[in-house]
Every structure is written in C-alpha cells, then in structure tokens.
Amino acid sequence: MTYRDIRIIGDPVLRTVCEPITEITPAIRQLVDDLMETVDEPGRAGLAANQIGQTYRAFSWNIDGNKGYILNPVIVDLSEDEYQDGEEGCLSVPNLWYPCNRAWYAKAEGINLDGEKVVVEGEEIWARLIQHEVDHLDGHLYIDRLERAQRKKALKEMRELGM
C-alpha cells in the first residue's frame, strides 16, 4: 500500500470523467490499497480515484471507523423530496467549507475486487459522501453545486488562497 498525495483544484485530472473498471488487474488492486491507505487519516470521509491521479471509477470511505471501497459506483436511488443543506468540504479544495444542497438519502451500487455486488447507502453524511464521491468520478467538484452567491464567494476565497 502507498499513501498518495491529494490532487488540488486546478489539476485537470479532477475534471476528468473516470473510466469504468472492466477487469480486476494488479493495478486496480493497488489502486484500492492506495485509496484505503490514503483515506485512513483523521478528518477524511471519502476519496475518489481521480483525487489521487487515477481515472478509474472507484472511491473509498472512512466514516466513524467504517471503512470500505466501491468500484464502478452508480447512484441508483436518491430522496427526491428531502434535502440537506449542510457545510461541505473537499480534500481537493482544502480548508474551504460551504453549504451544499444534497439529497437526504442516497444509494449506490457497484462491485468489490472479487466482482461481488456492493451497496452503499444512507442518510445525512452517508448520502452526502456517496453524492460527493460519484460527482468526483464524473469530473465535478462540490463547488460546482453551490448556489450562485456561495460559489462566487468560494471562487474569490480560492483566488485569495492561490488555488
């Protein structure tokens, strides 16, 4: 396993739509190991493959000691009538937290390294994690989802911080 550096906003890999994993190779196994090791630090809830420079559809999580990963995640269910508007941050947009509207509940399905079905679902922080990480895999950052005034404020703060 290797701890990997986090890519920061401005790196084109963060705007890349990640490719589905079609075969479990040694490189994919290494990617999962790297995702699991890199997310295993205090304050880290989730990590998408492109945040460590890999353009495959995979992410890992570490919430309250619950750690795992999913390959080829697809969101299959979102609450359509209940939303949360809590503060959200991102390892790739360091030290900036802004209110981001997300569905209250989310469910994603994918596979593990053995090709077995994996389901990740939940409310609040779990729903936010699923939506946030799948956004990464689709080439989006949470700042893309901010309301106009908040996005303008975030972009200004990013410029001031040299991002």
N, C-alpha and C positions, 0 to 999 in steps of 0.2 A: 504494500500500500504506500501511496505517496500523497503527502499533503500538497495541494495545488494552490497557487495564487489565484485570487479572485479577479476577474476582468472587470474593469471600471467603465462606466458610461463613456462613450466616445469610441470604444473598441468595436469595430464593425461586427465581430462575432456575436455580440449581444443583439444585433438586429437581423441575425440570420435565422431563417426558418429551419429548424432542425430536421434531419432525415430520420425516417423510421429505421429501427434496428431489424434487419432481415435475417441475421444469423448471429448466434452467440459464439463469438470468437474470443481468443485470449485477450485481444484489445478491448472488447466490450466488458469482459470480466475485470480487467484492470481499471476501466472507467468506473465501474460500480465500486470497486475498492477505493478508488480515489475520491469519488463522491461521498462515500460513507466516512472516510477519514477526514475530509475537509469540512463536512457539515458538523463533525463532532467537536465543536467548540462552544463554550458558553455564548448565549445570545444569537445562535444560529438556528433558525427554524427549518429552513429549506434551502436547497441548492440545485440549480438546473445545470445540465451538462455544458451548455454554452457559457455559463459563468466561469468555467474552468477551461474554456477554449476548445471544447469538443462539440461538434454539431450533430449529435445524436439525440433522439427523443428519450431522455432519461432524467429523473430527478430523485434526490434523496431528501429525507426529513429527519428532524431531531426535535421532537416536542415532548417536554416533560419526561424525558427518558425513553420515550417511544421512538425508536429509530428504524428506518427502513428505506426502501427504494422501489421504484416502479419504472419499467421500460415501456415505451410506446403508450404513454397515458393518453386517454381520451376522456373528456368530461362527458358523462352520459346522463347526468341529472343535475339540475340547479333549481333552487327555490325561485319561483318566478314572482312571488308576491311578498317575500320577506327579504329585507336587505339589512346590511350593516354598513356603517359609515365610520369605522374606527381608523385610528392612525395606522399607517403602513410605512414600512421602510424596506430597504433592499441592500444587500451586501454590495451590489454593483453601483449603487447610488449612496455611498457611505454618509452616515450621520445626518440624513435628511428624512424626516418623518412628516407625512401629510395625510389628511383624511381622504380615504379612498373608498368609494362605494363598491361593495361586493355583495353577491348573493349570500344569504344567511346559511344556506346548506349547499354542499356540492358533493358529487360522487364521480370518481374517475376509475376507469378500468384499464388494465394493461397486463403485463406479464412479468415474471421474475426470470432469473438466469436459467431456470430449468424449463421455461416455456409454460409454466403454470399460471393460471389467471390470478391477478392481484386486484383487489378492490380497496380503494382508499376513499373514505367518506367521512363526513362530519359537519358539524355546525361551528359557527364562530371562527376560531383560529384555524381549525382544520379546513373549513370551507375557504377561508382566505388563502391558506397555504396552497391548496390544490389549484385555485384560480390563478394565483400569482406565479406558480412554477410552470403551469401549462402556458400562461402568457409568455414567459421567457422562451419556452420551446417554440413558440410561434413568432419569435422575434420582437416581442413587445416588452416594455418596462412599465412598472406601475405608474410612473409619472404620465404616461400616455392616457391613463384613465382618470386623471384628476379633473375636477371642474375647472373651467377656464381661468378664474381668478387664482385658484390654488396652483395651477400649472404655471401661470405667469410668475407667481411668487417663487416657485421651486426653480424655474429656469434662471431667474435672477440670482437666487442664492447659489445655484450651481456655478454660474459665471463668476460670482464673487469668490467662490472657493477654488476656482481654477479647473473646474471639471468640464 
